[in-house]
Amino acid sequence: VFTCVNDPIGFQIVASEEVPGANVTGVKEMLHFEDELAALLTYKPTIKNVVLVYNPTEPGLQKDQKEVERILNKKNISLETVEAFHTNEILAKVSPFMPKAEAVIVLKDNTVVSGLDVLIKLCDRYHIPLMASDLDSPNRGAAFGYGVYEIDFGIEGAYKALQILVEGIHPGTISVTPVSEFTLGINTEAAKRQGIELP
């Protein structure tokens, strides 16, 4: 039983999400960028230029970057993509984009989230909101985070394990499912520092 995999077919873990086959099932990680970006625009509807910071070598993130770009294009918002392969590159690579940026977005990206403190300081300095794709980053100083509670992956995985161990259901017949309860987290103090007028 796997959890937190954003593309189980692409990673060749399962042949199909409906009928995984072999001895495998699990919990898929899904991100709702339409809703995430809509939440950001609710608080700052004038945004016309977004900076996305990500490590393109992390599995699945290029697909996420393309999805964010597609959604922003539909809204006539330009996207500047900054590729950071190591946390110590973030400051030098992102700084030149900050004077024109109106929001900064980060994905579920181990590299960038590890160096989040640098982005928080930049966003505070330039009064630009930082939107993260997880619920832990607002506690660290991002204005917003949109995602699921990580514990829910374990709970969903445990349900599948019980089906296998207690009910005797073959894993390969149990559909891969996502965690679907998404929440918007707001750090009110960070949001104020990052130029957001909260009601």
C-alpha positions as CSV (number, residue, x, y, z in Angstrom):
1,V,0.0,0.0,0.0
2,F,1.7,3.2,-1.2
3,T,0.8,6.8,-0.3
4,C,1.6,10.3,-1.5
5,V,2.4,9.3,-5.1
6,N,1.2,11.9,-7.6
7,D,1.5,9.8,-10.7
8,P,1.3,6.1,-9.9
9,I,0.8,5.1,-13.6
10,G,3.6,7.4,-14.8
11,F,6.0,6.0,-12.2
12,Q,5.0,2.5,-13.3
13,I,3.8,1.5,-9.9
14,V,0.3,0.4,-11.2
15,A,-1.1,-0.4,-14.6
16,S,-4.4,1.3,-13.9
17,E,-5.8,3.3,-11.0
18,E,-9.2,1.5,-11.2
19,V,-7.7,-2.0,-11.2
20,P,-4.0,-1.7,-10.1
21,G,-3.1,-5.3,-10.7
22,A,-0.3,-7.3,-9.0
23,N,-0.1,-6.9,-5.3
24,V,-0.3,-3.1,-5.2
25,T,-2.8,-0.4,-4.3
26,G,-2.5,2.9,-2.7
27,V,-3.3,6.6,-2.1
28,K,-2.7,9.1,-4.9
29,E,-1.6,12.6,-4.1
30,M,-3.6,15.1,-6.1
31,L,-3.2,18.9,-6.2
32,H,-6.1,21.2,-7.1
33,F,-4.3,24.1,-8.8
34,E,-7.5,25.6,-10.1
35,D,-8.8,26.0,-6.6
36,E,-5.4,27.0,-5.2
37,L,-5.0,29.8,-7.7
38,A,-8.6,30.8,-7.3
39,A,-8.0,31.2,-3.6
40,L,-5.0,33.3,-4.1
41,L,-6.9,35.6,-6.6
42,T,-9.7,35.9,-4.1
43,Y,-7.3,37.8,-1.8
44,K,-5.3,39.6,-4.5
45,P,-7.5,39.8,-7.7
46,T,-5.1,42.2,-9.4
47,I,-2.3,39.7,-9.9
48,K,-0.9,39.8,-13.4
49,N,2.6,38.3,-12.9
50,V,3.4,35.1,-10.8
51,V,6.7,33.6,-10.1
52,L,6.9,29.8,-9.6
53,V,10.0,28.4,-8.0
54,Y,10.6,24.7,-8.4
55,N,13.1,21.9,-8.9
56,P,12.3,20.4,-12.3
57,T,14.3,17.2,-11.5
58,E,11.8,16.2,-8.7
59,P,9.4,13.5,-10.0
60,G,6.1,14.9,-11.2
61,L,6.9,18.6,-10.8
62,Q,7.3,19.4,-14.5
63,K,3.7,18.2,-15.0
64,D,2.5,20.4,-12.1
65,Q,4.4,23.4,-13.6
66,K,2.7,22.9,-16.9
67,E,-0.7,22.7,-15.2
68,V,-0.1,25.9,-13.3
69,E,1.0,27.6,-16.5
70,R,-2.1,26.4,-18.4
71,I,-4.4,27.8,-15.7
72,L,-2.7,31.1,-15.5
73,N,-2.6,31.5,-19.3
74,K,-6.4,31.1,-19.3
75,K,-6.6,34.0,-16.8
76,N,-4.2,36.2,-18.8
77,I,-1.6,36.0,-15.9
78,S,2.0,35.7,-16.9
79,L,4.2,33.0,-15.3
80,E,7.9,33.3,-14.6
81,T,9.4,30.0,-13.8
82,V,12.6,29.9,-11.7
83,E,14.4,26.5,-11.6
84,A,16.2,25.8,-8.3
85,F,18.1,22.6,-8.1
86,H,19.6,23.2,-4.6
87,T,18.3,25.3,-1.7
88,N,21.4,27.5,-1.7
89,E,20.5,28.7,-5.2
90,I,17.1,30.1,-4.3
91,L,18.1,33.6,-3.1
92,A,20.4,34.3,-6.1
93,K,17.9,32.9,-8.7
94,V,14.7,34.3,-7.3
95,S,15.8,37.8,-6.3
96,P,16.0,39.3,-9.8
97,F,12.3,38.4,-10.4
98,M,10.9,39.9,-7.2
99,P,10.6,43.6,-8.2
100,K,8.0,42.7,-10.9
101,A,6.4,39.7,-9.2
102,E,2.9,40.0,-7.7
103,A,2.8,36.6,-6.1
104,V,5.2,33.6,-5.6
105,I,4.0,30.0,-5.8
106,V,5.7,26.8,-4.6
107,L,4.7,23.3,-5.3
108,K,5.1,20.1,-3.2
109,D,8.8,20.4,-3.8
110,N,11.3,19.0,-1.3
111,T,14.1,21.3,-2.5
112,V,12.2,24.6,-2.4
113,V,10.2,23.8,0.7
114,S,13.5,23.0,2.5
115,G,14.7,26.5,1.5
116,L,11.3,28.2,2.2
117,D,12.7,30.6,4.8
118,V,14.6,32.4,2.0
119,L,11.4,32.9,0.0
120,I,9.5,34.0,3.0
121,K,12.1,36.8,3.7
122,L,12.0,37.9,0.1
123,C,8.1,37.9,0.0
124,D,8.1,39.9,3.3
125,R,10.6,42.4,2.0
126,Y,8.7,43.0,-1.3
127,H,5.2,42.7,0.2
128,I,4.3,39.8,-2.2
129,P,2.1,36.9,-1.1
130,L,3.7,33.4,-0.9
131,M,1.3,30.6,-1.8
132,A,2.3,27.1,-1.0
133,S,0.8,23.8,-2.1
134,D,0.8,22.3,1.4
135,L,-0.6,23.2,4.9
136,D,2.7,23.2,6.8
137,S,4.2,26.2,5.0
138,P,1.8,28.9,6.5
139,N,3.1,27.9,9.9
140,R,6.6,28.7,8.7
141,G,5.6,32.1,7.3
142,A,3.9,31.7,3.9
143,A,0.8,33.8,3.6
144,F,-1.2,30.9,2.2
145,G,-1.1,27.1,1.9
146,Y,-3.6,25.0,0.0
147,G,-3.6,21.2,0.5
148,V,-4.6,18.2,2.5
149,Y,-3.6,17.2,6.0
150,E,-0.7,14.7,5.7
151,I,-2.3,12.4,8.3
152,D,-5.2,11.8,5.9
153,F,-2.8,9.9,3.6
154,G,-2.1,7.5,6.5
155,I,-5.7,7.1,7.3
156,E,-6.7,6.3,3.7
157,G,-3.8,3.9,3.4
158,A,-4.9,2.2,6.7
159,Y,-8.4,1.6,5.3
160,K,-6.8,-0.2,2.3
161,A,-4.6,-2.2,4.6
162,L,-7.6,-3.3,6.6
163,Q,-9.4,-4.4,3.4
164,I,-6.4,-6.5,2.5
165,L,-5.6,-8.0,6.0
166,V,-9.0,-8.2,7.6
167,E,-11.4,-8.6,4.7
168,G,-9.0,-10.6,2.6
169,I,-9.5,-8.5,-0.5
170,H,-6.7,-8.8,-3.1
171,P,-4.7,-5.5,-3.3
172,G,-4.7,-5.5,-7.1
173,T,-8.5,-5.2,-7.1
174,I,-8.6,-2.2,-4.7
175,S,-8.8,1.1,-6.6
176,V,-6.1,3.8,-6.1
177,T,-7.9,6.7,-4.5
178,P,-6.9,10.3,-3.7
179,V,-7.2,12.3,-0.5
180,S,-9.9,14.8,-1.4
181,E,-10.4,17.0,1.7
182,F,-8.6,20.2,0.7
183,T,-8.2,23.2,3.1
184,L,-6.9,26.7,2.7
185,G,-4.5,27.7,5.4
186,I,-3.8,31.4,6.1
187,N,-1.1,32.9,8.3
188,T,-2.7,36.3,9.0
189,E,0.5,37.9,10.2
190,A,2.5,36.7,7.2
191,A,-0.3,37.7,4.9
192,K,-0.2,41.3,6.2
193,R,3.6,41.4,5.8
194,Q,3.2,40.1,2.3
195,G,0.8,42.9,1.2
196,I,-2.6,41.2,1.7
197,E,-5.5,43.1,3.2
198,L,-7.5,40.6,5.1
199,P,-11.2,41.4,6.0
